[in-house]
Amino acid sequence: MVQQVDVRQLSAALTAGAVVIDVREPYEYASGHVPGALSIPMHLVPLRVDEIPTGRDIYVICAGGNRSWQVCHYLGQRGIEVTNVIGGTDSWKSAGFPTDTAPASAVANAFGSAHS
């Protein structure tokens, strides 16, 4: 079973030092993401699973919650405890929480272009 929270619970978790993994594509991430979120596109998760921090609460987010749920299920089967963010970045933005943006080229260079 995949643990889930809404964006308000995610916001509270972030103040307590939680980590967010954004599994959207780089162009989606560049258009606006939860501040501090790590970009690991869904299709690269199996190749980059070793980049997921340990010892902290991990939340997985996408645009609406479907891709992140699938990633949470995948990671959970491998013994990695993570929590899905219901409603994803769309809900985060709709609720008025802050977002960061970055040019797509900067995102690709900073997050795993060598892993592609």
C-alpha positions in Angstrom: 0.0 0.0 0.0 1.3 3.4 -1.0 1.3 6.1 1.8 -0.2 9.4 0.5 -0.4 13.0 1.7 -1.9 16.2 0.3 0.1 19.3 -0.5 -0.6 21.0 2.9 0.9 18.0 4.6 3.8 18.1 2.2 4.4 21.8 3.1 4.5 20.9 6.8 6.9 18.0 6.1 9.3 20.3 4.1 9.7 22.6 7.2 10.7 19.5 9.1 13.5 18.6 6.5 11.7 16.2 4.2 13.0 15.5 0.7 10.9 15.9 -2.5 11.6 13.9 -5.6 9.9 15.3 -8.7 9.4 12.5 -11.3 8.1 14.7 -14.1 10.0 15.3 -17.3 12.7 18.1 -17.2 10.6 20.5 -19.2 7.7 20.1 -16.6 10.2 20.5 -13.7 11.6 23.7 -15.4 8.1 25.2 -15.7 7.7 25.2 -11.9 8.5 22.8 -9.1 8.4 22.6 -5.3 11.4 24.5 -4.0 14.4 22.2 -3.4 12.8 19.2 -5.2 15.2 16.7 -6.8 14.4 16.0 -10.4 14.5 12.3 -11.2 12.2 11.7 -14.2 10.0 8.6 -13.8 11.8 6.6 -16.5 15.2 7.2 -14.9 14.2 6.2 -11.3 15.4 2.6 -11.7 18.8 3.9 -13.0 19.1 6.6 -10.3 17.6 4.9 -7.2 21.0 5.2 -5.5 20.5 9.0 -5.6 17.5 8.9 -3.3 18.6 10.2 0.1 18.3 7.9 3.2 17.5 8.8 6.7 14.9 11.5 5.8 11.3 11.4 4.9 10.9 11.2 1.1 7.9 12.5 -0.8 7.4 11.8 -4.5 5.5 14.3 -6.7 4.5 14.6 -10.3 1.9 16.8 -12.0 -1.3 15.1 -10.7 -0.3 12.1 -8.6 -0.4 9.2 -11.0 3.2 8.9 -12.0 4.4 9.6 -8.5 2.1 6.8 -7.2 3.6 4.4 -9.6 7.1 5.4 -8.6 6.1 5.1 -4.9 4.8 1.6 -5.6 8.0 0.6 -7.4 10.3 2.0 -4.6 8.1 0.4 -1.9 8.6 -3.0 -3.5 12.3 -2.4 -3.2 12.1 -1.6 0.5 12.4 2.2 0.1 9.8 4.1 2.2 8.3 7.0 0.3 5.1 8.9 0.3 3.0 10.0 -2.7 1.7 13.6 -2.9 -1.9 13.5 -4.0 -2.8 16.1 -6.6 0.9 16.7 -7.4 2.5 20.0 -8.5 -0.8 21.1 -10.0 -2.4 21.1 -6.5 0.7 22.6 -5.0 0.4 25.6 -7.4 -3.4 25.8 -7.0 -3.0 26.0 -3.3 -0.7 29.0 -3.7 2.5 27.4 -2.4 5.8 28.8 -3.9 7.5 27.3 -6.9 11.0 27.5 -8.3 11.6 27.6 -12.0 14.7 26.9 -14.1 15.6 26.9 -17.8 15.2 23.4 -19.2 18.9 23.3 -20.2 19.9 24.1 -16.6 17.7 21.3 -15.3 19.1 18.8 -17.8 22.6 19.8 -16.9 22.1 19.7 -13.2 19.9 16.6 -13.0 21.1 13.5 -14.6 22.0 14.4 -18.2 24.9 12.0 -17.8 22.4 9.2 -16.9 20.3 9.6 -20.0 
